[in-house]
Amino acid sequence: MKRENYTPFILGAIVLVAAFFRLYDVPNRALMGNETVRDAVVGLVGARELQLPVTGPFSSLGAFTFGPWYWYHLIASYWIFPTPYAAWYMLAFMSLLFVVVLFGIGLVIGGPILGLVAAFLAAIAPNQLTAATHLTQPNLLFFYTAFIFFLVVLTAKSTHPSRWVFTMLGAAFGIAVNFHFQAINLAVAVIAMFVFRKSLRFIWHLLLGFFVVNIPLLVFQLLNHWHTLRMVVYTMVHMDGLIYVPNSWKIYVFQFWPDLWANQFGLPIWVGVVFGAVASAVILRMIMKKQQVLMRLSVLIFFVMFVALRYYKGERFFSYYNFFTRGYLCLPQCRLPGGCKPNT
């Protein structure tokens, strides 16, 4: 029996493990707090009254709100699950889908080994298990980031991609930005995909998908003197005077990233340092040897976002960087034998 024939069974076992860790005894594992209970109540009342808001929760950075798609997910969860904990069950299922989509990314980029390893890491990573029980909008970015990147690499690899894939990509990107404006960094992946393909074909389908999901937020802007846009611009321009956060390349590279990697897997900080060094060596090796094209595209996207976020002036909460997850779960695994062989 060929190695590839075992892939569905191994993936099925990984999904079952992931489902157990995420769905077991959800009511007693759901993390409660002021904001999480507020969010659940918004979802419950919205489902009961059949009301869909046109804006989302407030940002902790400035006097502006995010988009409403976080509320829409919560409202839909109470239509689907007949339990007060419906929002947490929705969060757990989205986390489970993240594991599956991450396998798809690895499969497209480097073959079944990369996909299975990435899925396994996502299934057991302590940070992922916490995110599956902590009701907050950045934790839904795990799935949407992975789904966006899956569509990007799938489209980059396909010679005749469907126009509807571009529409889905635009819609997923729009929803991700609705959840948290830090997700605008994912535009790097979308732009890189068009550069890689050397064609702007179907770009209007992508923009259509992005526009449609942002209609509710646009309505809110039109009825409230462009409040969100004005306050986001004001916060960006005056951030230096509003908040001070020590920031330098030394702090960014040798403190933030080791902490982030260690937090993802629940390991000591020194392991995060080792992990970062190994990942950097693997990436450098791939660039020098000019290995698989899709992997180079992934590295380029990760590198551009990595450099851009060095100059972010606000606080760096780990949950704000959930759109980086597919990078530090997939890329370092290329050092495994056969991990980055082209999937042709």
VOGU-3710 file (C-alpha; in Angstrom, 3 decimals, decimal comma):
1> mkrenytpfi> 0,000/0,000/0,000  1,454/3,355/-1,060  2,274/5,982/1,517  -0,298/8,371/-0,001  -3,065/5,812/0,617  -2,553/6,126/4,372  -2,996/9,909/4,291  -6,830/9,977/4,674  -6,671/7,608/7,660  -3,908/9,581/9,376
11> lgaivlvaaf> -5,733/12,853/8,715  -8,942/11,326/10,070  -7,135/10,299/13,263  -5,662/13,799/13,634  -9,106/15,376/13,179  -10,579/13,048/15,819  -7,831/14,017/18,261  -8,417/17,690/17,480  -12,186/17,260/17,909  -11,748/15,604/21,309
21> frlydvpnra> -9,513/18,369/22,649  -11,854/21,084/21,353  -15,343/19,661/21,940  -14,937/17,724/25,169  -16,985/19,259/28,006  -17,276/22,666/26,320  -19,628/24,205/28,967  -17,076/23,673/31,739  -14,076/24,696/29,657  -15,488/27,869/28,095
31> lmgnetvrda> -13,431/30,851/29,211  -15,677/33,537/30,696  -14,961/37,240/31,022  -16,647/40,608/30,655  -16,113/40,810/26,899  -16,783/37,145/26,144  -20,110/37,144/27,991  -21,051/40,423/26,295  -20,288/38,887/22,903  -22,351/35,784/23,671
41> vvglvgarel> -25,297/37,938/24,782  -25,110/39,959/21,551  -25,254/36,704/19,583  -28,122/35,327/21,696  -30,246/38,495/21,502  -29,496/38,996/17,814  -30,642/35,442/17,055  -33,750/35,774/19,213  -34,794/39,185/17,833  -33,645/38,453/14,258
51> qlpvtgpfss> -31,486/41,583/14,273  -28,190/41,969/12,409  -26,018/44,928/13,529  -24,075/46,958/10,972  -20,986/47,422/13,128  -18,954/45,285/15,498  -17,236/45,486/18,901  -15,031/48,387/19,943  -11,264/48,298/19,514  -9,072/48,580/22,592
61> lgaftfgpwy> -6,600/50,715/20,610  -8,810/53,637/19,650  -12,346/55,039/19,542  -13,535/52,945/16,619  -15,383/49,703/16,019  -14,611/46,697/13,880  -16,945/45,199/11,277  -20,085/43,208/12,152  -19,112/39,772/10,838  -18,005/38,624/14,279
71> wyhliasywi> -21,535/39,292/15,529  -22,979/37,494/12,483  -21,020/34,348/13,337  -22,272/34,449/16,922  -25,870/35,063/15,870  -25,701/32,181/13,379  -24,309/29,890/16,072  -27,416/30,437/18,218  -29,607/29,591/15,245  -27,696/26,316/14,775
81> fptpyaawym> -26,941/25,114/18,315  -29,824/25,095/20,847  -27,638/25,848/23,876  -26,464/28,947/25,765  -22,920/27,834/24,896  -23,597/27,907/21,142  -20,984/30,625/20,555  -18,257/28,503/22,144  -19,297/25,437/20,128  -19,061/27,549/16,974
91> lafmsllfvv> -15,582/28,662/18,015  -14,533/25,039/18,587  -15,839/23,926/15,174  -14,061/26,817/13,451  -10,861/25,751/15,201  -11,437/22,209/13,953  -11,884/23,466/10,391  -8,610/25,350/10,796  -6,808/22,015/11,292  -8,307/20,633/8,068
101> vlfgiglvig> -7,527/23,746/6,016  -3,967/23,797/7,322  -3,570/20,253/6,022  -4,798/21,500/2,635  -2,174/24,264/2,613  0,623/21,832/3,368  -0,692/19,395/0,765  -0,716/22,017/-1,998  2,661/23,509/-1,063  4,732/20,457/-0,235
111> gpilglvaaf> 2,732/17,241/-0,294  0,966/15,023/2,272  3,809/14,883/4,823  3,904/18,646/5,230  0,103/18,750/5,394  -0,145/16,035/8,050  2,600/17,527/10,229  1,032/20,995/10,054  -2,400/19,574/10,878  -1,012/17,568/13,798
121> laaiapnqlt> 0,763/20,592/15,270  -2,433/22,630/14,952  -4,452/19,826/16,562  -2,366/19,695/19,756  -0,858/23,196/20,059  -1,853/24,614/23,491  -2,416/28,049/21,978  -4,933/26,567/19,544  -6,765/24,739/22,323  -7,017/27,952/24,319
131> aathltqpnl> -8,250/29,840/21,260  -10,990/27,209/20,814  -12,445/28,101/24,236  -11,784/31,857/24,438  -14,575/33,775/22,709  -12,983/36,800/21,045  -12,911/37,914/17,426  -9,143/37,512/16,786  -9,469/33,769/17,497  -11,717/33,340/14,459
141> lffytafiff> -8,886/34,719/12,341  -7,067/31,391/12,599  -9,543/29,748/10,230  -9,967/32,683/7,860  -6,225/33,299/7,581  -5,637/29,655/6,738  -8,533/29,647/4,261  -7,257/32,796/2,539  -3,755/31,405/2,221  -5,132/28,071/0,981
151> lvvltaksth> -6,999/29,882/-1,812  -3,889/31,954/-2,590  -1,561/28,952/-3,048  -4,282/26,950/-4,815  -4,855/29,806/-7,278  -1,125/30,396/-7,732  -0,635/26,738/-8,598  -3,648/26,356/-10,906  -3,276/27,172/-14,586  -7,023/27,787/-15,027
161> psrwvftmlg> -8,450/28,935/-11,673  -12,174/29,494/-11,358  -13,471/33,044/-11,118  -15,539/31,931/-8,136  -12,359/31,054/-6,243  -11,319/34,696/-6,601  -14,758/35,775/-5,376  -14,422/33,514/-2,333  -10,924/34,855/-1,722  -12,184/38,435/-1,750
171> aafgiavnfh> -15,080/37,572/0,563  -12,840/35,692/3,016  -10,363/38,579/3,047  -13,180/41,057/3,678  -14,553/38,992/6,569  -11,087/38,640/8,104  -10,568/42,413/8,003  -14,027/42,807/9,572  -12,925/40,665/12,503  -9,783/42,677/13,195
181> fqainlavav> -8,152/45,402/11,154  -4,699/43,862/11,694  -5,820/41,305/9,091  -5,312/43,984/6,425  -1,758/42,620/6,383  -3,162/39,615/4,524  -3,392/41,892/1,492  0,300/41,049/1,056  -0,682/37,460/0,238  -3,394/38,549/-2,191
191> iamfvfrksl> -1,095/41,001/-4,000  1,724/38,429/-4,102  -0,652/35,957/-5,721  -1,419/38,364/-8,596  2,291/39,201/-8,991  3,128/35,503/-9,043  0,516/34,826/-11,725  1,613/37,920/-13,736  -2,028/38,595/-14,496  -4,872/40,678/-13,062
201> rfiwhlllgf> -7,509/38,378/-14,522  -10,556/37,989/-12,261  -9,415/40,831/-9,997  -12,887/42,333/-10,350  -14,393/39,115/-8,977  -12,086/39,386/-5,965  -13,063/43,021/-5,408  -16,738/42,071/-5,768  -16,432/39,474/-3,002  -14,638/41,987/-0,776
211> fvvnipllvf> -17,257/44,678/-1,455  -20,325/42,502/-0,818  -19,249/41,367/2,665  -18,380/44,958/3,583  -21,766/46,432/2,646  -23,007/46,467/6,292  -19,863/48,311/7,449  -20,204/50,732/4,529  -23,812/51,445/5,565  -22,591/52,209/9,093
221> qllnhwhtlr> -20,009/54,645/7,698  -22,557/56,407/5,511  -24,957/56,853/8,433  -22,308/57,934/10,951  -20,098/60,426/9,103  -17,420/57,814/8,284  -16,703/57,376/11,988  -14,620/54,192/11,705  -12,438/55,510/8,878  -11,891/58,875/10,571
231> mvvytmvhmd> -10,944/57,362/13,929  -8,656/54,717/12,413  -6,782/57,440/10,513  -6,657/59,637/13,634  -5,277/56,756/15,725  -2,611/55,940/13,146  -1,496/59,574/12,810  -1,462/60,350/16,539  -0,448/56,950/17,927  2,915/58,263/19,123
241> gliyvpnswk> 1,144/60,693/21,420  -1,573/58,250/22,504  0,555/55,293/23,532  4,210/54,451/24,005  5,519/50,951/23,411  9,282/50,243/23,382  10,129/49,050/19,904  13,342/48,142/18,123  14,648/45,388/15,891  16,369/43,841/18,910
251> iyvfqfwpdl> 13,159/43,698/20,933  11,123/42,588/17,920  13,418/39,754/16,827  14,866/38,526/20,119  11,930/39,050/22,467  8,590/39,246/20,683  9,060/36,420/18,174  10,610/33,879/20,586  7,763/34,673/22,990  5,210/34,238/20,209
261> wanqfglpiw> 6,609/30,908/19,027  6,940/29,592/22,581  3,396/30,692/23,404  2,019/28,920/20,354  3,273/25,526/21,529  3,290/26,092/25,300  7,072/25,731/25,545  9,820/27,625/27,431  11,171/30,815/25,868  14,569/29,282/25,085
271> vgvvfgavas> 12,777/26,714/22,911  11,209/29,626/21,044  14,706/31,001/20,410  15,880/27,628/19,068  12,704/27,318/17,003  13,263/30,758/15,484  16,892/29,985/14,661  15,990/26,685/12,995  13,119/28,277/11,059  15,401/31,079/9,850
281> avilrmimkk> 18,031/28,569/8,738  15,418/26,518/6,874  14,043/29,603/5,119  17,564/30,746/4,137  18,331/27,277/2,804  15,154/27,257/0,696  15,940/30,678/-0,756  19,540/29,762/-1,596  18,614/26,443/-3,193  15,576/27,915/-4,961
291> qqvlmrlsvl> 13,359/25,029/-3,961  9,695/24,633/-4,748  8,056/27,751/-6,199  5,013/27,831/-3,922  7,238/27,535/-0,875  9,275/30,532/-2,037  6,036/32,462/-2,495  5,009/31,545/1,063  8,358/32,653/2,444  8,130/35,952/0,556
301> iffvmfvalr> 4,661/36,684/1,956  5,765/35,838/5,482  8,911/37,952/5,188  7,089/41,056/3,906  4,547/40,891/6,753  7,350/40,213/9,231  9,203/43,386/8,226  6,042/45,516/7,998  4,897/44,605/11,505  8,230/45,673/12,974
311> yykgerffsy> 7,012/49,232/12,462  3,621/48,782/14,127  3,592/51,249/17,029  0,856/49,729/19,212  0,953/46,952/21,791  1,744/43,514/20,406  -0,789/41,164/21,968  -0,274/37,619/20,699  -3,921/37,301/19,618  -3,455/40,252/17,234
321> ynfftrgylc> -1,026/38,139/15,190  -3,243/35,117/14,609  -2,936/35,727/10,861  0,724/34,620/11,158  -0,218/31,145/12,437  -0,122/29,259/9,147  3,469/30,507/8,685  4,952/29,259/11,916  2,995/25,991/11,717  3,829/25,163/8,075
331> lpqcrlpggc> 7,163/26,645/7,031  9,492/25,184/9,673  8,295/21,656/8,892  10,068/21,753/5,537  13,171/20,398/7,213  11,417/17,005/7,498  12,489/14,419/4,912  10,200/14,815/1,936  8,455/17,738/3,602  8,850/20,174/0,761
341> kpnt> 8,737/17,936/-2,260  6,534/19,406/-4,968  2,993/18,052/-4,922  2,462/17,347/-8,578
//
